[in-house]
Amino acid sequence: MSKSKPRFRKESRARVSQLKCQPDPGFAGVAPLEITGRFTAMNVRHDVAKHRFMVQLPEGEAVLDYVPGPSGRVDFVHTFVPATLRGRGIAEALVKAALDWAQSQTLDVSASCSYVARYLERHPQRGRCLPAEGK
């Protein structure tokens, strides 16, 4: 007997209502962003050295990895949210923070990650997605 995926009602998904930078002296080299949703507040951190946006919660760590490319380009390659944290808007918060960063750096965006690609298709006002390098 196979296990079915948990289903989440649209109303129960956390919606990101606020995105702002806050200083965090305890996390050197990482730019924090505070994300406030309906159910929880979380800090999205940008670890420049690891090319990663992350949210650390007691249940685990969610990440969005990217690869900086040539000529002012960035490729978002992987998004992961632990199973116990899915359906809360965490991946969306990571993508929003990453796209805000890319826009502030005037970077062209490509998405090898299917989640980021779908997000950009659904939110064309966030910019267009270039084909990933080598594709």
C-alpha positions as CSV (number, residue, x, y, z in Angstrom):
1,M,0.0,0.0,0.0
2,S,1.6,3.3,-1.0
3,K,1.5,6.4,1.0
4,S,-0.3,9.4,-0.5
5,K,1.1,12.9,-0.4
6,P,-0.4,15.1,2.2
7,R,-2.9,17.6,0.8
8,F,-3.0,21.2,1.9
9,R,-6.0,23.5,1.5
10,K,-5.1,26.7,-0.2
11,E,-6.3,28.6,2.9
12,S,-3.9,26.8,5.1
13,R,-0.8,27.7,3.1
14,A,1.3,30.4,4.7
15,R,1.4,33.6,2.6
16,V,4.3,35.8,2.7
17,S,3.0,39.2,3.8
18,Q,6.2,41.1,4.5
19,L,9.8,41.0,3.4
20,K,12.4,43.3,4.9
21,C,16.1,43.3,5.7
22,Q,17.2,43.2,9.3
23,P,20.7,43.3,10.7
24,D,21.9,40.1,12.3
25,P,25.4,40.5,13.9
26,G,25.6,36.9,14.9
27,F,25.6,35.7,11.3
28,A,28.7,37.2,9.6
29,G,28.7,37.3,5.8
30,V,25.1,36.4,5.5
31,A,22.4,38.9,4.8
32,P,19.2,38.2,6.7
33,L,15.6,38.9,5.5
34,E,12.7,38.5,7.9
35,I,9.7,36.8,6.3
36,T,6.4,36.9,8.1
37,G,3.6,34.6,7.1
38,R,0.3,33.7,8.7
39,F,1.7,30.8,10.8
40,T,5.4,31.7,11.5
41,A,8.1,34.3,11.2
42,M,11.3,33.1,9.6
43,N,14.6,34.6,8.5
44,V,15.8,34.1,5.0
45,R,19.5,34.3,5.0
46,H,21.7,34.7,2.0
47,D,25.0,32.9,2.4
48,V,27.1,34.5,-0.4
49,A,30.1,32.2,0.1
50,K,27.9,29.0,-0.4
51,H,25.7,30.6,-3.1
52,R,22.6,29.8,-1.1
53,F,19.5,31.3,0.4
54,M,18.2,29.4,3.5
55,V,15.6,29.3,6.2
56,Q,16.6,27.6,9.4
57,L,13.6,26.4,11.5
58,P,13.5,23.9,14.4
59,E,12.1,21.2,12.0
60,G,15.0,21.6,9.5
61,E,16.6,23.8,6.9
62,A,15.1,24.9,3.6
63,V,17.4,26.1,0.9
64,L,17.6,27.6,-2.6
65,D,21.0,27.1,-4.3
66,Y,22.2,29.2,-7.2
67,V,25.2,29.4,-9.5
68,P,26.6,32.8,-10.4
69,G,27.3,32.9,-14.1
70,P,29.2,35.1,-16.5
71,S,28.1,38.6,-17.6
72,G,25.8,39.4,-14.7
73,R,23.8,36.2,-14.8
74,V,22.6,33.9,-12.0
75,D,21.1,30.4,-12.4
76,F,18.8,29.2,-9.6
77,V,19.5,25.4,-9.6
78,H,17.9,23.7,-6.6
79,T,15.2,24.3,-4.0
80,F,14.6,22.0,-1.1
81,V,12.1,22.2,1.8
82,P,12.0,19.3,4.3
83,A,8.7,17.3,4.1
84,T,7.6,18.4,7.5
85,L,7.8,22.1,6.4
86,R,6.1,21.8,3.0
87,G,2.9,23.7,2.2
88,R,3.8,26.7,4.4
89,G,5.1,29.1,1.7
90,I,8.7,28.6,2.6
91,A,9.9,27.8,-0.9
92,E,8.0,30.8,-2.2
93,A,9.7,33.0,0.4
94,L,13.1,31.7,-0.6
95,V,12.4,32.5,-4.3
96,K,11.1,36.0,-3.5
97,A,14.2,36.8,-1.5
98,A,16.4,35.4,-4.2
99,L,14.7,37.3,-7.0
100,D,14.8,40.5,-4.9
101,W,18.5,40.0,-4.5
102,A,19.0,39.3,-8.2
103,Q,17.0,42.4,-9.1
104,S,19.0,44.6,-6.7
105,Q,22.2,43.3,-8.3
106,T,20.8,43.8,-11.8
107,L,21.4,40.2,-12.6
108,D,19.8,38.3,-15.5
109,V,17.9,35.2,-14.1
110,S,17.8,31.7,-15.4
111,A,16.2,28.8,-13.6
112,S,17.4,25.2,-13.8
113,C,15.2,24.6,-10.8
114,S,11.6,23.6,-11.9
115,Y,10.1,25.4,-8.8
116,V,11.7,28.7,-9.6
117,A,10.8,28.3,-13.3
118,R,7.1,27.7,-12.5
119,Y,7.2,30.6,-10.0
120,L,8.5,32.9,-12.8
121,E,5.8,31.6,-15.2
122,R,3.1,32.4,-12.7
123,H,4.5,35.8,-11.8
124,P,5.7,37.4,-15.0
125,Q,5.9,40.7,-13.3
126,R,9.0,39.4,-11.4
127,G,10.9,39.3,-14.7
128,R,11.6,36.9,-17.5
129,C,13.6,33.8,-17.1
130,L,16.4,33.2,-19.5
131,P,17.3,29.7,-20.7
132,A,19.8,28.0,-18.4
133,E,23.4,27.9,-19.6
134,G,24.1,25.1,-22.0
135,K,20.5,24.4,-22.7
